Every structure is written in C-alpha cells, then in structure tokens.
C-alpha cells in the first residue's frame, strides 16, 4: 500500500519541460495512473481493516456505482445485489472480503470510465474553441486587409450616410473585429448561467472552464453571422439597421449563442453529475 501511494505521488509531479506538461494536461495519463494507484491502495486496506471499517465502505462503493452507471445497467444491478448481501453480514470471511473487493473494482472501473469521458469532452470543447477562434480571427484579419471582403454596411438607397459600424458611409478595417469583440463579450455573459449551475468541481478535469471559454468565440461567431444576415435583409421582420445600431445588435446576437451552447452545457452537466 505504501509503495502504491509513493508511486501515485510520483505521478502527480509535473514534467520538467512545457511541451511534456502540455501533453500530460491534455492526455490526463498521469492523473489516471495516480487515481488507479490510489484505488488499488484502498483495496489493499480493505483486505486487512477491521470488519466494522470494511462494512462502512459499502455505502461509498454503492454511491460510486449509482453515480457512474445508469439505472438499467445490469452490472450495476448485480453489483448492488452483492452489496446488499454483504450489508447483513455479522462475521466477515475471506470470501466476503473478496466479493467486496470485486465490487470495489467494478465501481472504480465505472468511475474511471466516466472520468475519461469527461477528459475527452473537455479536450473537444477546448479544440473547438481554438479552431473557432482561429477562424474568426482570420476573417477579421482578412477584412482588415480588404474592408470590402465582408461588408457589414447597409444599402445607400435612402441616401443615409450612417451605413457602417463606425457610423460612416464606407467600411472600416476594424468593422468585423469590433462586431466579433462585442459578440464575444456578450457571449461571456452567458457563462454566468454555467457558473451558477456549478455546485462543485468534479474530479481533475475542469469542464466548466472549457464551457466558459467556448462561449466567447461562439458569441463572436453568432454576432458576425447575425449582423451579416440583418444587413443583407435575410432576417424576416427585421430591416437593415443604421451603422450606429449594429454593435447593439451584435451584442444581442452574441448573447443568443446560449441557444447553441445550451446543448453543450446539458451534456457537460450529465457527465459531471
């Protein structure tokens, strides 16, 4: 048991180089190895602890099963039956301890599978955030070089000069960047809904952080697309807006990203509950 604890402590030590630390953070291999060693140490303790202490572990194992396996899972049902049988024992035999160790191993395997799913989901959210941010930054940069590449201005048929984001009649190099920035800020407001639902940090993977980060580029993207549709007249019931009103609509469209990311939030909540 002491050897396992020592190895688990060694697994938690950060790598000496930044690239290796990044790989460790993304893969979570060291975390999973340390977790496995700690669970193995727990099983070592169960083999030698007094009967009262061993019996006290039954609710802990049962909770782990209920948290990580669905109600209709046959493995959960069979393991729960074993725990029910062990709960009424007055004198523990070596066979009874062995059955408890098997139940502990099953519960840990389910917990480890859930943690791996959470880690993969977090990495997917972060990758989506990076790709979306890079795409939006590329569009803004290209627009800065060629302001006519993406036009956020209204039509000049009415003779109004307040057509573009800065209130002028011609596009400006920073129009797209301004709209994306306002949309990203509005998108981050939706992150308050995520943080309000976070009751506690589940395990080593901070999924809520990835959820919050995703809302910024998503808000920027919905703001840009929404303003483009608005100024092109493609949105039924909404007419083209003066340029000085565009940023207000960008904030509205940016906050509307919550309609898209709420599906992500729901999935994250299911994984971490």
N, C-alpha and C positions, 0 to 999 in steps of 0.2 A: 504494500500500500504506500509506504514512504517513497519507494522507487517511482511509482506512478505519479505521485504528487510532485516529485522533483522533475520528472520529465514534462509534466504539464506546465510547471513554472518555466522551464526552458522554452517551451513552445510560445509563451507569451512575450518573450524578449524580441524587440524589433530588430529587423535586419540592419546591417551596417550601411548599406547603400540605399539611396532614394528609389531607384528602379525596383529593387527587390522588395522594399517596403510597399511600394505601389502594387506589385504583384500579390503580395501577401494580403493586402487590404481587399483587392478585387476578388481573389480566389477564396479567401477565408479558410485556406487549408490548415493554417496553424491554429486557428480558432477551433475548427472541427476536431483536430487532433487533441488539443488540450481538453476539450469537452469530453471526448471519448475516454481519455485517461482518468478524468475526474469520476465519470460514471463507473469505470472499472474499479476505481478505488472504493467507491460506495459499495459495490458488490463484494469486495474483499471484507469490508467492515461487516456487512450483513452475515458473512459466514462465521463470525466469531462473537458478535454482540450478544448481550443477554436477550432472553426471549421477549421481555417487555419492550425493549428498544426495537427489536426486529418487527414486532407486531405494529408498532407505531409508524412504520414505513408504509403500511398498506394504504392508508388514505393518500399519501404522497404519490405512490405509484398509480393509484386509481385516478387521481386528478390529472396526471400526465397522460394517461390513456384517454380520458374524456376530452382533454384539450386538443389532442393531436389526431384523434381518429373519429370518424363520423359515427353517428348512432347506429347505422345499418352495417357497419363493418364487422364481419364475422370474427376477425382477430380480436377486436375489442370485446365482443360478447364472450368469447371463450376465455380470454384472459380475465375478464371481470368475474366470471364464474369461479375461476381458480382463487381469486382474491376473496370472494365470498366464502368459499370453503375454508380458507386459511384464517379468516377472521374469527371463526368459532373454536379454534384450537386452544386447548389449555396447556398441553405439553408439546413443544416443538421437537420434531425428529429431524435427522439429517435430510430425509426425503422432503419434508415440508420446507426446509430452508432452500433446498434445490428448486422446488416449484416456485418459491418466491423469487429466487434469482432469475429464473426463466421469465417470470412476469416482469421483473425489473428490466431485463434485457429487451423484451418486446416493447415496453413503454419507452425506453431510451431510443430504440430504433425509430419509433414513430416520431419522437421529439426531434431527433437528428434529421429526419427527412423533412420535417416542417421547417427547420432552420435553414436547410439547404435551399428549399423553395423560396424562403424569404430572401436569402442572399442573392439568388438568381434574379428574383423580381426587382430587388434594389438595383442590381447592376444593369438590368434592362431599362429601368427608369433613368438612370444616370446616362446611359448610352444614348437614349432618345433625347435627353436634354442637350447633350453635346452636339449631336447631329443637327437638331432643330436650330440650336443657337448658331452653329456654323453656317447653316443655310440662310438664316435671316441676316446675319452679319454680311454674308456675301452679297445678298440682294441690296442691302443698304450701301455697301461699298461700291458696287457697280452703278447704283443710282447716283452716288456722289460724283462718279467719273462722267456719267451720262445722265443728266437730270431728266431727259425725255424717255429714258428706258422704262420707267414705271411712273405714270402720271397719276397723281392724286388730286389734280385740279379739276374743277368743274368746267362746264362749257361756257363760252363767252357770248352765246347768242343773245343774251339780255343786255349786253354792254356793261355788265358789272365787272369791276376790276378786282374785287375780292374773291379770287378763284382758288388760290393755292394755300398751303398750310401757313405760310408766313403772312398771309393777307395781301399778297401781291398778285399780279396777273400772270406771272411766269413761274415755272417750277424752280425750286431752290435745291442746292446739293444736299441739304440736310433734311428734306421733307420726309423721306422714308424712315430715316433714323429717328426723327422726332416722334413719328407715329408709333414706331416699334417701342421706343423708350416709354412713352405714356402707356401703351398697352401692357408692357412688362410690369410697370408699377401697379397698374390696375389688377393684373393677374396675381400679383403677390398679395393683394388684399384678400383674394380667395383662399390664401394659405392660412388665414386666421380660422377658417372653418375646419381645416385639417388639425391645426394645433389645439382647437377647442375640444376635439374628439379624442385626442391622445391622452389616455389615462395613465399610462406608464410606458417606459421604454422596454420593448420586448426583445430580450436577447442581445447579441452583439451587433446586429445589423440595424442601422437607423433608417428604416424605410420612410418614416415621416420626413426626414431631411430631404430624401430624394423626391418625395411628393411635392414639397415646397419649392425645390429648385425647378421642377418641371413646369410649374405654373407660370414662371416668368417668361420663358420663350413661347409657351403656348399662348399666353396673353398677348405677346408681341405679334405672333402669327395671326391670331383671330382679329386683332386690331387692324393689321395691314390688309387682310383679305376683306374684312368688313368695310373698311373705308374705300377700297377699290370697287366693291360691289355698289356701295352707296353712290359714289361719284359717277359710276357708269350708268346709273339708273336701273340696275338689275334688281333692286330690292323693292318689291311691290309695296305701295303705300308710303314710301319714303322718297322724297325728291332730292335732287342734288343740293348739297349744302354749300354756303359760302365758305371760303377757305378758313376764315377765322373760327368757324364752328367745328372744323374737322377734328381737332385734338379732343374736344369734348366727346365726340362720337368714338374716337379711338379709345378713350377711357372706358366707355360703355361696352364696346366690343371686346376690349381686353378683359374686363371682368366677366364677360359671358363665357370665357374659357371654362368656367366652372361646370358648364353643361357637358363639356367633353371630358374633363378630368375627374368628374364625379364617379365615372365608371372605374377609373384607376384607384380612386380613394376607397371605393367599395371593395375592390379586390384586395387592397392592402389591409383593410380592416378585417376581412375574413381570414387573411393569413396570420395576422398578429393577435387575434383574439384567443 
